[in-house]
Amino acid sequence: MNLAKARDTSNRLYPRPAREPAATLYVGRVMHRRLRPFGHRFAYRVFSLLIDIDRIDEVAARSRLFSHNRFNLFGYHDRDHGPRENVARENASRDAGAAGHAGLRPWLERHLDAAGIDIGHGRIRLLCFPRVLGYTFNPLSIFFCHDAAGRLAAIIYEVHNTFGERHVYLFRIADGDRASAARSAVLTHATDKTFHVSPFIDMTPRYRFRLREPGETLSILIREADSQGDLLLATLHGEAVAFNDGNLAKLFVTHPLMTLKVVAAIHWEALRLWWKGARYHPRPEPPPHGMSPR
């Protein structure tokens, strides 16, 4: 397939966003490939939302198809990310007829402060799956945290499992890496696995992340490896398109019930792994602290 031609077709279908918008959509694919003890691969089409967490209400106000803490074709709910108390805060906000995500930024800043990272009033952008018809599940969400000068200062990965648990891995962006990030260079970091995700991989592997800060394209690679080498590769690739009702309507047609399909795919692929003879590992107790700083 001619990738340049496919990219041109995508650009005609979904107009590109303006510079530094409050929200951007990324249309692409997720791929998972298991390497041991047997091969197993699957991929599916997805779209992601990159949104400035301080401008969620602004994004919702200018869209008829996207809402904040309200049912719509697409949406963002406070309870989907951050501290668990956001569930109660979202309910209180709805009862009062108010909006806002006051709990998320302080929660992130507490994690950053604990790691000795001060971003001042810098911008924080969240990459996630939006709600579709009121439902979402985010195996992985990523917060890109910038300092007051606009430089990338930290990346926070928020991992969710199908047991309703969540955990964050925090990485400081060193001064040298900040300059690289500004030039759209590749960022890499690694950490021990401390949070249970799949019942078919134990807790001994390490994660290795490789990504670029989102721009015109989105590119993320995660390697899960043990002492013998890579066990699992996961990728997310996408192209930026403008956040507007026209593109949202197109995505609702071209990617119907996407977030439900994400959960269905997780369980279907788990069944296939079990059928192939993958070893089952019971779920351990979650880590006592919700963050793994690095």
CORNOR-V298360 format. One record per residue. N is the residue number from 1. RES is the residue in three letters. OMEGA is omega as a letter, one per 20 degrees, with the letter a starting at -180 (NA if undefined). Layout:
n = (N/N)
res = (RES/RES)
omega = (OMEGA/OMEGA)
This chain:
n = (1/2/3/4/5/6/7/8/9/10/11/12/13/14/15/16/17/18/19/20/21/22/23/24/25/26/27/28/29/30/31/32/33/34/35/36/37/38/39/40/41/42/43/44/45/46/47/48/49/50/51/52/53/54/55/56/57/58/59/60/61/62/63/64/65/66/67/68/69/70/71/72/73/74/75/76/77/78/79/80/81/82/83/84/85/86/87/88/89/90/91/92/93/94/95/96/97/98/99/100/101/102/103/104/105/106/107/108/109/110/111/112/113/114/115/116/117/118/119/120/121/122/123/124/125/126/127/128/129/130/131/132/133/134/135/136/137/138/139/140/141/142/143/144/145/146/147/148/149/150/151/152/153/154/155/156/157/158/159/160/161/162/163/164/165/166/167/168/169/170/171/172/173/174/175/176/177/178/179/180/181/182/183/184/185/186/187/188/189/190/191/192/193/194/195/196/197/198/199/200/201/202/203/204/205/206/207/208/209/210/211/212/213/214/215/216/217/218/219/220/221/222/223/224/225/226/227/228/229/230/231/232/233/234/235/236/237/238/239/240/241/242/243/244/245/246/247/248/249/250/251/252/253/254/255/256/257/258/259/260/261/262/263/264/265/266/267/268/269/270/271/272/273/274/275/276/277/278/279/280/281/282/283/284/285/286/287/288/289/290/291/292/293/294)
res = (MET/ASN/LEU/ALA/LYS/ALA/ARG/ASP/THR/SER/ASN/ARG/LEU/TYR/PRO/ARG/PRO/ALA/ARG/GLU/PRO/ALA/ALA/THR/LEU/TYR/VAL/GLY/ARG/VAL/MET/HIS/ARG/ARG/LEU/ARG/PRO/PHE/GLY/HIS/ARG/PHE/ALA/TYR/ARG/VAL/PHE/SER/LEU/LEU/ILE/ASP/ILE/ASP/ARG/ILE/ASP/GLU/VAL/ALA/ALA/ARG/SER/ARG/LEU/PHE/SER/HIS/ASN/ARG/PHE/ASN/LEU/PHE/GLY/TYR/HIS/ASP/ARG/ASP/HIS/GLY/PRO/ARG/GLU/ASN/VAL/ALA/ARG/GLU/ASN/ALA/SER/ARG/ASP/ALA/GLY/ALA/ALA/GLY/HIS/ALA/GLY/LEU/ARG/PRO/TRP/LEU/GLU/ARG/HIS/LEU/ASP/ALA/ALA/GLY/ILE/ASP/ILE/GLY/HIS/GLY/ARG/ILE/ARG/LEU/LEU/CYS/PHE/PRO/ARG/VAL/LEU/GLY/TYR/THR/PHE/ASN/PRO/LEU/SER/ILE/PHE/PHE/CYS/HIS/ASP/ALA/ALA/GLY/ARG/LEU/ALA/ALA/ILE/ILE/TYR/GLU/VAL/HIS/ASN/THR/PHE/GLY/GLU/ARG/HIS/VAL/TYR/LEU/PHE/ARG/ILE/ALA/ASP/GLY/ASP/ARG/ALA/SER/ALA/ALA/ARG/SER/ALA/VAL/LEU/THR/HIS/ALA/THR/ASP/LYS/THR/PHE/HIS/VAL/SER/PRO/PHE/ILE/ASP/MET/THR/PRO/ARG/TYR/ARG/PHE/ARG/LEU/ARG/GLU/PRO/GLY/GLU/THR/LEU/SER/ILE/LEU/ILE/ARG/GLU/ALA/ASP/SER/GLN/GLY/ASP/LEU/LEU/LEU/ALA/THR/LEU/HIS/GLY/GLU/ALA/VAL/ALA/PHE/ASN/ASP/GLY/ASN/LEU/ALA/LYS/LEU/PHE/VAL/THR/HIS/PRO/LEU/MET/THR/LEU/LYS/VAL/VAL/ALA/ALA/ILE/HIS/TRP/GLU/ALA/LEU/ARG/LEU/TRP/TRP/LYS/GLY/ALA/ARG/TYR/HIS/PRO/ARG/PRO/GLU/PRO/PRO/PRO/HIS/GLY/MET/SER/PRO/ARG)
omega = (r/a/r/r/r/a/r/r/r/a/r/a/a/r/a/a/r/a/r/r/r/a/r/r/r/a/a/a/r/r/r/r/r/a/a/i/r/r/r/a/r/r/r/a/r/r/a/r/r/a/r/a/r/a/a/r/r/r/a/a/a/a/r/a/a/a/r/a/r/r/r/r/r/r/r/r/a/a/a/a/r/a/a/r/r/r/r/a/r/r/r/r/a/a/a/a/a/r/r/a/a/a/a/a/r/r/r/a/r/r/r/r/r/r/r/a/r/r/a/r/a/a/r/r/a/r/a/r/r/r/r/a/r/a/r/r/a/r/r/r/a/r/r/a/a/r/a/r/r/a/r/a/a/r/r/r/r/a/r/r/a/r/r/a/r/a/r/r/a/r/r/r/a/a/r/r/r/r/r/r/r/r/a/r/a/r/r/r/a/r/r/r/a/a/a/r/a/r/a/r/a/a/a/a/r/r/r/a/r/a/r/r/a/r/r/r/r/a/a/r/r/r/r/a/r/a/a/a/a/r/a/r/r/a/r/r/r/r/a/r/a/r/r/a/r/r/r/r/r/a/r/r/a/r/a/r/a/a/r/r/r/r/r/r/r/a/r/r/r/r/r/r/r/a/r/r/r/a/a/r/a/r/r/r/r/r/a/r/a/a/r/a/r/NA)
